[in-house]
């Protein structure tokens, strides 16, 4: 599947993170990454530039695993998610720090604002 291109998201720290944007149904290799689920829209008809509505920010050690729990996936669908932006990083400590930095800077629709856990931590509880 072809990439949509790249997008830079800024963290609260001022750090800039360059993500590759893909269709939401893309199948990935087993890579560790931070991911940003968005609704990609074309509001600027003149230049055909896409913008992204923030839906969910997470991180995973394996992009082949589901992107969230059932309730999160339902929230993605309800909010029109159609894009996943991926920042590959094998280091879990760094992924967690990047995720927190981004969550501090971006309002998302489907993240639980009381607690930001990795998918593995959330899955272990069930």
C-alpha positions as CSV (number, residue, x, y, z in Angstrom):
1,X,0.0,0.0,0.0
2,X,1.3,3.5,-0.8
3,X,2.2,6.1,1.8
4,X,0.3,9.4,1.8
5,X,3.6,11.2,2.5
6,X,4.9,12.6,5.7
7,X,3.7,14.9,8.4
8,X,5.5,16.6,11.3
9,X,3.8,16.7,14.7
10,X,5.2,18.9,17.5
11,X,5.4,17.8,21.1
12,X,4.8,20.0,24.0
13,X,8.6,20.0,24.6
14,X,9.1,21.7,21.2
15,X,10.5,18.6,19.7
16,X,9.4,17.9,16.1
17,X,8.6,14.3,15.1
18,X,8.4,13.3,11.4
19,X,5.7,10.6,10.8
20,X,4.9,8.7,7.6
21,X,1.2,8.7,6.9
22,X,-0.6,5.6,5.7
23,X,-4.2,4.4,5.1
24,X,-5.6,3.1,8.3
25,X,-6.0,-0.4,7.0
26,X,-2.3,-0.8,6.1
27,X,-0.6,-4.0,7.2
28,X,2.8,-3.3,8.8
29,X,5.9,-5.3,9.6
30,X,6.6,-6.1,13.3
31,X,8.2,-2.8,14.2
32,X,8.2,-0.7,17.3
33,X,6.6,2.7,16.7
34,X,4.6,5.6,18.0
35,X,1.4,6.0,16.0
36,X,-1.1,8.8,15.6
37,X,-4.5,7.8,14.3
38,X,-6.2,10.7,12.4
39,X,-9.0,11.6,10.1
40,X,-7.2,12.9,7.0
41,X,-9.3,15.5,5.2
42,X,-8.8,17.9,2.3
43,X,-10.2,21.2,3.5
44,X,-7.9,23.2,1.2
45,X,-9.4,22.4,-2.2
46,X,-7.1,24.9,-4.0
47,X,-3.8,23.2,-3.2
48,X,-5.2,19.8,-2.4
49,X,-3.3,19.7,0.9
50,X,-4.5,17.3,3.6
51,X,-5.0,18.2,7.2
52,X,-5.3,15.7,10.1
53,X,-7.9,15.7,12.9
54,X,-6.3,14.1,16.0
55,X,-8.1,10.9,17.1
56,X,-5.6,8.7,19.0
57,X,-1.9,8.7,20.0
58,X,-0.3,5.4,21.1
59,X,2.8,3.3,20.9
60,X,3.5,-0.3,20.3
61,X,6.4,-2.8,20.2
62,X,4.7,-4.5,17.3
63,X,2.7,-2.7,14.5
64,X,1.2,-6.1,13.5
65,X,-0.9,-6.1,16.7
66,X,-4.3,-4.4,16.8
67,X,-4.1,-0.7,17.3
68,X,-6.3,-0.6,20.4
69,X,-8.9,-2.3,22.5
70,X,-12.4,-2.8,21.2
71,X,-13.7,0.4,22.7
72,X,-10.9,2.4,21.2
73,X,-11.4,0.8,17.7
74,X,-15.1,1.7,17.9
75,X,-14.1,5.2,18.8
76,X,-11.8,5.4,15.8
77,X,-14.7,4.3,13.5
78,X,-17.2,6.7,15.1
79,X,-14.8,9.6,14.5
80,X,-14.0,8.7,10.9
81,X,-10.4,7.6,11.3
82,X,-8.9,6.8,8.0
83,X,-5.1,7.4,8.5
84,X,-2.3,6.1,10.7
85,X,0.8,8.2,11.0
86,X,3.8,6.1,12.1
87,X,7.1,7.1,13.7
88,X,9.3,4.0,13.9
89,X,11.5,3.7,17.0
90,X,12.6,0.4,18.5
91,X,13.4,1.9,22.0
92,X,10.4,1.5,24.3
93,X,11.5,4.1,26.8
94,X,11.9,6.6,24.0
95,X,8.5,5.6,22.4
96,X,6.8,6.2,25.8
97,X,8.4,9.6,26.2
98,X,7.4,10.6,22.7
99,X,3.9,9.5,23.2
100,X,3.6,11.5,26.4
101,X,5.2,14.6,24.7
102,X,2.6,14.4,21.9
103,X,-0.3,13.7,24.2
104,X,0.6,16.8,26.2
105,X,0.5,18.9,23.0
106,X,-2.5,17.4,21.1
107,X,-6.1,16.9,22.1
108,X,-7.3,13.6,20.9
109,X,-10.8,12.2,20.7
110,X,-10.2,8.6,21.8
111,X,-7.3,8.6,24.3
112,X,-8.3,8.1,27.9
113,X,-7.1,11.4,29.4
114,X,-6.9,10.1,32.9
115,X,-4.2,7.5,32.0
116,X,-1.9,6.9,29.1
117,X,-0.8,3.3,29.1
118,X,1.0,1.2,26.5
119,X,-1.2,-1.3,24.7
120,X,0.7,-4.2,26.3
121,X,-0.1,-2.8,29.8
122,X,-3.8,-2.4,28.9
123,X,-4.0,-5.8,27.3
124,X,-2.4,-7.4,30.4
125,X,-5.2,-6.2,32.6
126,X,-7.9,-8.2,30.6
